[in-house]
Amino acid sequence: MSGVLVAYCCALAPSLWLETGALRPSTVVTEILYLIVYIPSVFCVSLMSPSTAEAIPLLGSMLAGMAILSGPFRLARSRRPKRRSALRLPSMAVFMSLVWSATGVLVLAVVVSYWDRLSWPSFDTMYQIRLAARSVQDASPIGRYFTHWLARLLLPLLIAVALWRRTYWQLVLVAAAYAVLLAATAHKVYVVGPATVVGLHLLVRFVPKRIGVGLAVGSAAVLAVVAVVGWSMTTELVFVRTMGWSGLATYLYSDFVATHPYTWWSHVTGVGLVISNPYDTAIPLLIGGEYFRNPDLTSNAHFWAMDGLMAAGHAGVVVISMVCALLFRLVDELAESVVPTVAVPWLGSYATSLGDAGLFSALLTGGLAFALVVLWWFPRSLRVEGVEAASGRN
């Protein structure tokens, strides 16, 4: 009972300061992480730990992490959007042509790379497809990024822009690209990602001043529908792979580092050149082999687990939260002049990346670093001042 009471208190605490109507990417990402990572983690850690006292340090570090992530909004909410010179920005036609061209090239590269392995996944064949895809990715160090850049960077951007411009026919092309990715590697992000962008678009469009409440109500509705329908695929996707695994991974990663050395971020590309990595195996495979006795099982986890607990334990959770907060501040700075109906759904979808991978993995593998460059180069037609000017002329 003490574990249950502590879990409820820790789960409810962030709701005292999280904003419910802030149209900023950092706030939306934080609220999504609160719902799909933090709350499941709090309950799993509280109820699986041998005692409530042993769970307190980890719960405290994650609670501090939630407070730190909300910092960028507190620092920036009084600032006014900066106006960018139109002379340095591309036209809408040039910008969209480049985005579509990059998307087409990467889709073609995926088709060529996975041609003899393309197979529509089912509940029974999903992991076989992923194992087959891994052999292709290991053979092509650069090609392994193509599917991630498409799923997390380019296609969500195209969805957000198409919904804002109401060019719905373009969504058919995007859906076809996601189908190719699903047949190639069978990852859940190809289903969860586009659904997240569409859902955020609807919230920004219809309840912009209560988007936090909308996220909570929408999440509860999804859980209720999946529970009532009871389809094995949706139950696996929502309750096990999304909500359940996030919480369980927090406990498993914490339990692992209790008896194993920290990486001190040596598992991050580049840092390993300076600090020796105590493990020869990738972190997700290491956890999969340790707890599920399957050396081929990739047990990816959220950034608090992979870049926090694995790197430096409870202190690592606080440190990586600070790094993430600085990144959120930069994203907000670049997105403050972009139309919220485009910026929030597109960048908000990166919550699924942070909920399923490390922060540094999201930057390179997930394409978030490139998203920052694209934000800086957004055309005037997708910026607030451009929309206001067009409305004035009309």
N, C-alpha and C positions, 0 to 999 in steps of 0.2 A: 504493500500500500504506500509506503514511503517513496518508492520509486515512481509510482503512478502520480503522486502529488507533486513531486519534483519535476517530472516530465511536463505536466500541465502548466506549472508555473513558468518553467523555462520556455515552453512553446508559446505561451501567451505574452510574455514580457516584451518581445520586439514590436508587438502590435501597439504598444504605448507610444512609440516614436515614429514608426514607419508612416510615410505620407500616403494618403489615399487618392490624391488628385494631382500628382506631379507628372507632367508630360516630359519627363527626361529619361533617356535610355538607362542611366545608372539606377534610377529609382525603380523602374519596371523590372530590370534584371534582378535587383536585390529582392524585390517582392516575389518574383518567381522562384528564386533560390530559397527564399523563406518557406514557400509552400511545398516545393518538391524535394528539397535537400535538408534544410534545417529541421523542420518539424519531424519528418521520419527519423532523422538522426537522433534527435532528442529522445524519442520514445524507445528506439532500439537500444541506445546506449544505457538509458535508465533501467530498462527491463531485462537486459542481457548481462549487465555487469554483476559480478558476484555480490556486491553490496552497493547501496546508494552512495556511501562515502567515496568509494573508488570511482564512481561515475562523475562526481562533482568537478574535478579539474578539467576534464574534457568538455563537460557541459558549460563550464565557465568560459573556456577559451572560445567555444563556438558562439556563445552569447556575446562575448566581446567582439568577435568577428562580425556579427550582424550589426552591432553598433558602429563599427569602423566603416563598413560598407555604405552606411547611410550618410557618411561625412561629406562626400562631394556635393550632394544636394544642399546640405546646410550651408556650405561655403559659397555656393553659386546662386542661390535662389534670388538674391537681391540684384544680381547683375543683369544688364540689358543685353540683348543679342547684338553681336557685332555685325556690321554690314561689310560685305565683301565687294571689292571693285569688280564690276562686270567685265572689265577688260582682261582680267586674268582667268575668267571662267569660260568653259566651253558652252556651245549651244546645246539645247536639248537633243537635237538630231545627232550631233557628233557624239555626245555622251552615250546615248542609248545604242548607237551603232557600234561603238567600241565594246559596250557591255555585252550585247548580243553576239558580237563576233567572238569575243573571248569565251563566251558560253558555248557557242557552236564548236569551236576548236577543241575545247576540253571534253565535250560530249563525244566528239569523233574520236579523240584519243582514248577515251574509256571504252568505246565500242571496239576499237582495234585491239586494245590490250586484253580485253576480257572476252573476245568474240567466241572462243571455243568453250567458255565457262559460263556464258549467260544462261540463267535458268530462273524461272519464276519461283520465288521461295514459298514454302508452306511451313507450318508449325514444325513438321518433322525434318525438313531439309535445310532449315535456316542456318544451322551451325556448320553443316557440310559445305554450304556455299561460301561461308566466311573463311573456312580453312582453305578452300580452293583459291579464294581471292588473295589470301595472305601469301601464297606462293608467287603470284603475279607481282604483288607489292614488294616482296623481298628481292625479286629479280630486277625491279625498276625503282631505284631509290627516289627518283623525281616523280615518277608516275603515281606513287602512292599518295601524293598530295592532290592529284586531280579531282578525285571523288569528293574529298573534303572541301576543296575550294568551291566546287560546284554547289554542294549541299548546304554549306554554311555561309558562303559569301555571295556568290552571283545569283543563284536561283531565289533565295529570300529577297534580295534586292529587286529582282524582276517582279516578284509577286507583289511587293509593297508598292512599286511604281505603277504596275498594271491596275491594282485595286484603287489607287488614288486617282489615276487618269480614267478609270472605268473602261479600259481596253481589255475586256474580259477574254477576248479570243486569244490573247497572249498567254493566258493561264493554261490553255490546252497544250501549248508548246512546253511550258514549264512542267506540267504534269507528265508529259512524255519523257522529258529529261530525267525526272525523278524515277520513272518506271525503269529506265535504263540503269540507273544507279542501284535500284532495288534488285534488279536481276543480276547485277554484277557482284555486289558485296552483301546484300541482305541486312543492312544495318537499320535499326529502328529510327534513326534520325531522319530517314527519308520519308517517314510517316509523321513523326512528331514535329519535325521542323516546319514544314509547310502549314500544318494545322495551327502551330503557334503563331505564325505570321498572320494568318487569316483571323484568328481569334483576337490578336492584339489590334489589328486594323478595325475590327468591329467595336472593340472597347474604346479606342481613341475616337472613333467617329460618333458613337452614340452616347457614351458616358465618360467624356474626357475629364470631368471634374471628380469622378469617382472610380477611376481606373483600378485602384487598389482593391476596392470593394468588389468591382466586377471580376477581377482575377480570383478572389476568394470564392465568390458565388459560382463562377464558371468552373473552378476546380472541383468544388463540391458537387456540382451538377454532373460533371464527367464521371466522378467516382460513383455517384448514385446510379447513373445510367448503366455503367459497365457492370456494377454489382447486380442490377436487376436483370439485364440481358444475359449475363453469364457466359458469353462466348469465350472459349478457351484462349483464342488469339488475343482478344482485347484485354482479358483478365491478366494474361501473361505480360502484355505490353505495359498496362497502366499500373496494376497493383504490384507486380513482381519486378519488372525491369526498370520502371521509372520511379515509383514511390518506394517500394520495398527495398530494392537493391541500394538506393542512396543511403538509407538508414543503416542497413546491414554492413555496407562497405565502411562506414565511419567506425563502427565497432571493430570490424576485422582488421582494418589498417592500424587502429590504435592498439589492438591486442598484439599485432605482429611486431610493432616497434617496441613493445614492452620487453621483448626478449631478443630483439635483433638490433643491430646498429642503425643509426640514422644515416641518410645519404648526404645531408647538408647541401642539398640541391645539386649534387654531382650528377644526378640523373638527367638534369636539364642540359640540352645541347649547348656546348661552349663551356659551361661551368666544369664539366668533367675533365677538361684539359688542365684545370688548375687544382681541383680537388679530386682525389681518387674515389671512385665509386666502389663501395664494398660488395656490390652484386654484379655478376656477369649477365644476369637475366633481366629483361625489361620488367619494370615494377608490376604491371597488370598480370603478366605471366607468372611472376613470382608469387603473387597472392593466389592466383588460380591453382597453382601447383601445391601450395602450402595447405589451403583450406578445403579444396575440392578434389585433390589428388588427380588433377588433370593438367599436365604441363602445356596443353594446347589451348586451355581456357583463358581468354583475355578478360581479366576482371578489372576493367576500367572503373574509375571512380571520380567523384567530383574534385575540384581543385583544393578544397580543404583537406582531403585525404591524401591525394597524390603529391601536392606541392607543400602541404602543411605538416600533417602528421608524419608522413614518410620522411620528410626532410629534417624536422627538428622537434617532433612530438607536439605537445600542447602549445609550446612557444611558437612553433612553426605555423600553427593556425593563425595566431595573431599577426605574425610577420607577413604571411602571404596575403592576409586580409588588408594590411596596409599597402602592399604593392598593388593589389587589385583596386583599392580605393583611389590610388594615384592614377591608375589606368582609366578608371571610370571618370575621374575628373577631366582627363584629356579628351575622352570620348564626348562628354557633355560640352566641353569647350568648342569642339569641332562641329557638333550637331546642333548647337543652340540657334543657328540661323536657318536650319533645314526644316522644311514643313514637317510638323510632328506626325502627321498621318503616314509619312514615309519613313522618317528616322526611327520612331519608336517601334513599329512592327519589325523593321529590318534588324536594328541593333538589339532590340529586346529578345529576338530569337537566339542570340548568342548565350542566353541563359541555359539553353539546352546543351551547349558546348561546355560551359563551365560546370554544368551538372553531371557531365559524363567524361570529363578529361581534365588535365591540369591546365593551369593558367597559361603557362608558356607554350603548351601544345595548342591551346586555342589561338594564341598569337600567330604562330607560324603554320601549323597543320590546318587549323581552322580558318586561317586567312584574316583574323582580326587585325593584324598589323597592316594588311593591304586595305582593309575597310577604312582605316584612319586616313590613308592616302586618298581613297575615293571620296571620303567625306570632305576633305580639303578642296577637292576638285569638282564638287557637285555643281551642276549648271544653275544659273540664276533662276530658271523656271521651277526648280525644286526648292528654292529658298523663300523664306517668308516675304522678303522685300520684293522678290519677283512676282509672287502671287498677288501681293497687295497692289503693285503697279499695274498688273494685268487687269485686276478688278476695277481699278480707277479708270482705266481706258475704256472698259466696257460700260 
